[in-house]
Amino acid sequence: MFIQNGRGNGDFRAGVDVDGRVFTKSIVVHDDNNANEFGLSWTFTFSVTTTGTDNVIFYVKNTGNDELELTDIRIFSDQANDYDFAEVTGTPSGGTAITPANKNLGSAKTPEVTVEDGIITGLTYGTQLYNIYVKANDLSSFKTSSHIKIPNNKAMAIRWRGTTGAVLKGTVSIHKDVFNHPELI
C-alpha cells in the first residue's frame, strides 16, 4: 500500500505497513521548540516571601483566543515544603503583574495573559493538577511532557503549602499551541 503525495507536485510516495504505520525518515520538533521558533514561547520569573501557610504565589490566566500550554515550573526555596498548582477561579487581588520574557530573543511578541506574583487572594482553588516537594535551599524542577493546557478564560495558580517567611524564586514557561495554526507547522 502507498500514500500518494497530496500536494500535487511530484511523484512522492510513502510506504505503509499492514498496521497502517508510515515508513519514514524524519526530524521531530517538539511543539514548544516549534512555538519558540515563531516567537510564541515565554518565561515568567517570580520572587515572593510568604506571609503565612497556603499562600498563592503565582497566577496565570489566558485572556487570548489561542490555547496556551504550560511546559515547566522551577522553584527555589530556602525552606523545605510542598507547593501545588491547580485550576482557579475568581478575581486575583494583592499580586503584582509580571512582564513576560520571550524565549526567542529575536521576537517582541507578547502573550495574551494576566500573570501575577506576590501573596494573591480572591481565588477559589479547583482541580489540583500536581503537588511537588521542594528541599530547603534547592531548586525543584517540574516538566510535564503532556503540558498543562490553559484554554481561553481559564486560569491556574501555584500555592506554597509551607510556612511564613519562605523566600521563593522561580520561573514558569508557557507557549502558544501552534497546532491550531497550520501556517506555523
C-alpha positions as CSV (number, residue, x, y, z in Angstrom):
1,M,0.0,0.0,0.0
2,F,1.2,3.5,-0.8
3,I,0.1,7.0,0.1
4,Q,0.4,9.4,-2.8
5,N,1.7,12.9,-2.4
6,G,-1.4,15.1,-1.7
7,R,0.2,18.3,-2.8
8,G,0.1,17.6,-6.5
9,N,3.8,18.4,-7.1
10,G,5.9,15.4,-8.0
11,D,5.7,11.7,-7.6
12,F,6.5,11.2,-3.9
13,R,5.0,8.1,-2.2
14,A,5.2,6.8,1.3
15,G,5.2,3.1,2.2
16,V,2.7,1.9,4.7
17,D,2.9,-1.4,6.6
18,V,0.0,-3.8,7.3
19,D,-0.7,-2.0,10.6
20,G,-1.1,1.4,8.8
21,R,2.2,2.8,10.0
22,V,4.1,5.0,7.6
23,F,7.8,4.2,6.8
24,T,9.7,7.5,7.2
25,K,12.9,9.2,7.9
26,S,12.0,12.3,9.8
27,I,13.1,15.1,12.1
28,V,10.8,15.6,15.0
29,V,10.5,19.1,16.5
30,H,8.7,19.3,19.9
31,D,5.8,21.7,19.9
32,D,7.5,24.0,22.5
33,N,10.6,24.3,20.3
34,N,8.4,25.0,17.2
35,A,6.4,27.6,19.1
36,N,9.7,29.3,20.2
37,E,10.9,29.4,16.6
38,F,7.9,31.7,15.8
39,G,8.3,33.8,19.0
40,L,5.4,32.2,20.8
41,S,7.1,30.9,23.9
42,W,7.6,32.9,27.1
43,T,9.1,32.7,30.6
44,F,7.7,34.5,33.7
45,T,10.1,35.0,36.6
46,F,8.8,35.5,40.1
47,S,10.1,36.2,43.6
48,V,8.0,36.0,46.7
49,T,8.4,35.9,50.5
50,T,5.5,34.1,52.1
51,T,3.4,35.6,54.9
52,G,1.6,32.5,56.0
53,T,0.6,29.0,55.1
54,D,-1.2,28.2,51.8
55,N,-0.1,31.4,50.1
56,V,-1.0,31.6,46.4
57,I,2.3,33.0,45.0
58,F,1.7,32.8,41.2
59,Y,-1.3,33.3,38.9
60,V,-1.8,33.0,35.2
61,K,-5.0,33.5,33.2
62,N,-5.3,33.1,29.4
63,T,-7.1,36.2,28.1
64,G,-6.5,35.4,24.4
65,N,-8.3,33.1,22.0
66,D,-5.5,30.6,21.5
67,E,-4.8,27.8,23.9
68,L,-1.7,28.1,26.0
69,E,0.5,25.3,27.2
70,L,2.5,25.4,30.5
71,T,5.6,23.3,30.0
72,D,7.7,23.7,33.1
73,I,7.9,25.3,36.6
74,R,11.1,25.8,38.5
75,I,11.1,26.9,42.1
76,F,13.9,27.6,44.6
77,S,13.0,27.8,48.2
78,D,15.1,28.5,51.4
79,Q,12.6,26.2,53.2
80,A,11.6,22.6,52.6
81,N,7.9,22.1,51.9
82,D,5.3,21.4,49.2
83,Y,3.8,23.5,46.5
84,D,0.8,22.6,44.4
85,F,-0.8,24.0,41.3
86,A,-4.4,23.9,40.3
87,E,-7.1,25.4,38.2
88,V,-8.5,28.5,39.9
89,T,-11.5,30.9,39.5
90,G,-12.2,34.3,41.0
91,T,-10.5,37.7,40.7
92,P,-6.9,37.9,41.9
93,S,-6.1,40.6,44.5
94,G,-2.8,41.6,46.0
95,G,-0.5,40.4,43.3
96,T,1.9,42.3,41.0
97,A,1.9,42.0,37.3
98,I,4.8,40.1,35.8
99,T,6.4,41.1,32.4
100,P,7.0,38.1,30.1
101,A,10.4,37.3,28.6
102,N,10.1,36.0,25.1
103,K,12.3,32.9,24.8
104,N,13.1,33.9,21.2
105,L,15.4,36.9,21.6
106,G,14.6,38.0,18.1
107,S,10.9,38.3,18.8
108,A,8.9,41.1,20.6
109,K,5.7,39.1,20.6
110,T,3.8,39.0,23.9
111,P,1.2,36.5,25.2
112,E,-2.4,37.5,25.9
113,V,-2.4,36.7,29.6
114,T,-2.8,38.1,33.0
115,V,0.2,36.9,35.2
116,E,0.9,38.0,38.8
117,D,3.1,37.0,41.6
118,G,3.0,38.0,45.3
119,I,0.6,37.0,48.0
120,I,-2.5,36.6,45.9
121,T,-6.0,36.3,47.4
122,G,-9.5,36.3,46.0
123,L,-9.2,32.9,44.2
124,T,-11.0,29.6,44.7
125,Y,-9.0,26.5,44.2
126,G,-10.5,24.0,41.8
127,T,-9.0,20.8,40.4
128,Q,-5.5,20.2,41.8
129,L,-3.1,19.2,39.0
130,Y,0.1,18.4,40.9
131,N,1.7,18.6,44.3
132,I,5.5,18.9,44.3
133,Y,8.0,18.7,47.2
134,V,11.0,21.1,47.3
135,K,14.0,20.7,49.6
136,A,15.4,23.6,51.5
137,N,18.0,25.6,49.5
138,D,17.3,23.6,46.5
139,L,15.7,24.0,43.0
140,S,12.6,22.0,42.2
141,S,12.1,21.5,38.5
142,F,8.8,20.3,37.2
143,K,8.4,19.5,33.5
144,T,5.4,17.7,32.1
145,S,5.6,16.1,28.7
146,S,1.8,16.3,28.2
147,H,1.8,20.1,29.2
148,I,-0.9,21.8,31.1
149,K,-3.4,23.2,28.6
150,I,-4.9,26.6,29.5
151,P,-7.8,27.5,27.2
152,N,-9.3,30.9,26.8
153,N,-10.6,32.4,30.1
154,K,-9.1,29.7,32.3
155,A,-6.6,30.3,35.0
156,M,-4.2,28.3,37.2
157,A,-2.2,29.2,40.3
158,I,0.8,27.9,42.3
159,R,0.2,27.7,46.1
160,W,3.0,27.4,48.6
161,R,1.9,24.9,51.3
162,G,4.7,25.9,53.7
163,T,5.3,28.4,56.5
164,T,5.7,32.1,56.9
165,G,8.9,33.7,55.7
166,A,9.9,31.3,52.9
167,V,11.8,33.0,50.2
168,L,10.7,31.6,46.8
169,K,12.1,32.3,43.4
170,G,11.1,30.7,40.2
171,T,10.2,30.6,36.6
172,V,7.2,29.4,34.7
173,S,7.3,28.7,31.0
174,I,4.4,28.7,28.6
175,H,3.9,28.7,24.9
176,K,1.1,29.2,22.4
177,D,-0.4,26.0,21.0
178,V,0.9,26.2,17.4
179,F,-1.0,23.2,16.2
180,N,-4.1,25.4,15.9
181,H,-2.1,27.4,13.4
182,P,-1.2,25.2,10.4
183,E,0.7,28.1,8.8
184,L,3.3,27.7,11.6
185,I,3.8,23.9,11.3
